[in-house]
Amino acid sequence: MDIWQIIAAVYLSGTLAAMYSIWWPSFKIIRTIAPYNIVAQKPILSFMIVFFIFLLFFPVLAITFVVPNKLDRFIKGFVNGVVNIK
């Protein structure tokens, strides 16, 4: 196995871990607070868009989902941004 395959596997698994620890709790909160929001109405599209963004910014997001205090602040900010979008 080449080094680039290992790096790609770690990067992809880290992105999926970020999706599970950041996007999934946020999605559940958004679904209960604002069921008519586009994120709650189209979960597959929302997943794909957020996955692509997390894939691009994974090195920055790695700190967010490792430190619990930053994770809670990020989830609150993400939910607030999605629910109050105009």
C-alpha positions as YAML, in Angstrom:
chain: A
units: angstrom
residues:
- id: 1
  name: MET
  ca: [0.00, 0.00, 0.00]
- id: 2
  name: ASP
  ca: [1.34, 3.38, -0.98]
- id: 3
  name: ILE
  ca: [1.57, 6.34, 1.35]
- id: 4
  name: TRP
  ca: [-0.98, 8.36, -0.64]
- id: 5
  name: GLN
  ca: [-3.57, 5.60, -0.10]
- id: 6
  name: ILE
  ca: [-2.99, 5.73, 3.64]
- id: 7
  name: ILE
  ca: [-3.26, 9.52, 3.65]
- id: 8
  name: ALA
  ca: [-6.45, 9.39, 1.56]
- id: 9
  name: ALA
  ca: [-7.96, 6.76, 3.88]
- id: 10
  name: VAL
  ca: [-7.15, 8.81, 6.99]
- id: 11
  name: TYR
  ca: [-8.48, 12.00, 5.38]
- id: 12
  name: LEU
  ca: [-11.72, 10.34, 4.26]
- id: 13
  name: SER
  ca: [-12.30, 8.57, 7.57]
- id: 14
  name: GLY
  ca: [-11.61, 11.83, 9.42]
- id: 15
  name: THR
  ca: [-14.13, 13.62, 7.23]
- id: 16
  name: LEU
  ca: [-16.73, 10.94, 7.93]
- id: 17
  name: ALA
  ca: [-15.97, 11.18, 11.66]
- id: 18
  name: ALA
  ca: [-16.47, 14.96, 11.45]
- id: 19
  name: MET
  ca: [-19.79, 14.40, 9.67]
- id: 20
  name: TYR
  ca: [-20.90, 12.02, 12.41]
- id: 21
  name: SER
  ca: [-19.83, 14.23, 15.30]
- id: 22
  name: ILE
  ca: [-20.78, 17.64, 13.85]
- id: 23
  name: TRP
  ca: [-23.38, 17.35, 11.08]
- id: 24
  name: TRP
  ca: [-25.53, 14.53, 12.48]
- id: 25
  name: PRO
  ca: [-26.25, 16.19, 15.90]
- id: 26
  name: SER
  ca: [-26.84, 19.50, 14.12]
- id: 27
  name: PHE
  ca: [-29.21, 17.84, 11.66]
- id: 28
  name: LYS
  ca: [-31.22, 16.25, 14.48]
- id: 29
  name: ILE
  ca: [-31.54, 19.62, 16.25]
- id: 30
  name: ILE
  ca: [-32.52, 21.42, 13.04]
- id: 31
  name: ARG
  ca: [-35.09, 18.71, 12.25]
- id: 32
  name: THR
  ca: [-36.81, 19.26, 15.62]
- id: 33
  name: ILE
  ca: [-36.56, 23.08, 15.71]
- id: 34
  name: ALA
  ca: [-37.39, 23.87, 12.08]
- id: 35
  name: PRO
  ca: [-38.92, 20.88, 10.27]
- id: 36
  name: TYR
  ca: [-39.72, 23.02, 7.21]
- id: 37
  name: ASN
  ca: [-36.12, 24.16, 6.76]
- id: 38
  name: ILE
  ca: [-34.47, 23.03, 3.52]
- id: 39
  name: VAL
  ca: [-31.81, 21.12, 5.48]
- id: 40
  name: ALA
  ca: [-34.50, 19.06, 7.22]
- id: 41
  name: GLN
  ca: [-36.56, 18.67, 4.04]
- id: 42
  name: LYS
  ca: [-33.68, 17.48, 1.82]
- id: 43
  name: PRO
  ca: [-31.29, 15.49, 4.04]
- id: 44
  name: ILE
  ca: [-29.42, 13.76, 1.19]
- id: 45
  name: LEU
  ca: [-28.65, 17.05, -0.56]
- id: 46
  name: SER
  ca: [-27.68, 18.60, 2.76]
- id: 47
  name: PHE
  ca: [-25.40, 15.66, 3.52]
- id: 48
  name: MET
  ca: [-23.66, 15.90, 0.15]
- id: 49
  name: ILE
  ca: [-23.09, 19.66, 0.39]
- id: 50
  name: VAL
  ca: [-21.82, 19.55, 3.97]
- id: 51
  name: PHE
  ca: [-19.66, 16.50, 3.18]
- id: 52
  name: PHE
  ca: [-18.00, 18.37, 0.31]
- id: 53
  name: ILE
  ca: [-17.38, 21.41, 2.51]
- id: 54
  name: PHE
  ca: [-16.02, 19.22, 5.32]
- id: 55
  name: LEU
  ca: [-13.83, 17.40, 2.80]
- id: 56
  name: LEU
  ca: [-12.28, 20.69, 1.73]
- id: 57
  name: PHE
  ca: [-11.85, 22.09, 5.25]
- id: 58
  name: PHE
  ca: [-11.09, 18.91, 7.20]
- id: 59
  name: PRO
  ca: [-7.72, 20.09, 8.57]
- id: 60
  name: VAL
  ca: [-9.44, 23.10, 10.14]
- id: 61
  name: LEU
  ca: [-12.42, 21.08, 11.37]
- id: 62
  name: ALA
  ca: [-10.23, 18.43, 13.01]
- id: 63
  name: ILE
  ca: [-9.66, 20.72, 15.99]
- id: 64
  name: THR
  ca: [-13.38, 21.39, 16.22]
- id: 65
  name: PHE
  ca: [-14.49, 17.81, 16.67]
- id: 66
  name: VAL
  ca: [-11.60, 16.82, 18.96]
- id: 67
  name: VAL
  ca: [-12.16, 19.54, 21.59]
- id: 68
  name: PRO
  ca: [-15.66, 19.18, 23.17]
- id: 69
  name: ASN
  ca: [-16.03, 22.90, 24.02]
- id: 70
  name: LYS
  ca: [-15.34, 23.93, 20.44]
- id: 71
  name: LEU
  ca: [-17.65, 21.19, 19.17]
- id: 72
  name: ASP
  ca: [-20.59, 22.51, 21.19]
- id: 73
  name: ARG
  ca: [-19.93, 26.08, 20.05]
- id: 74
  name: PHE
  ca: [-19.64, 24.97, 16.42]
- id: 75
  name: ILE
  ca: [-22.90, 22.99, 16.57]
- id: 76
  name: LYS
  ca: [-24.74, 25.93, 18.16]
- id: 77
  name: GLY
  ca: [-23.37, 28.31, 15.55]
- id: 78
  name: PHE
  ca: [-24.13, 25.94, 12.69]
- id: 79
  name: VAL
  ca: [-27.72, 25.40, 13.86]
- id: 80
  name: ASN
  ca: [-28.22, 29.11, 14.43]
- id: 81
  name: GLY
  ca: [-26.87, 29.87, 10.95]
- id: 82
  name: VAL
  ca: [-29.06, 27.29, 9.24]
- id: 83
  name: VAL
  ca: [-32.27, 28.10, 11.12]
- id: 84
  name: ASN
  ca: [-31.90, 31.90, 10.85]
- id: 85
  name: ILE
  ca: [-30.84, 32.01, 7.19]
- id: 86
  name: LYS
  ca: [-32.61, 34.70, 5.21]
...
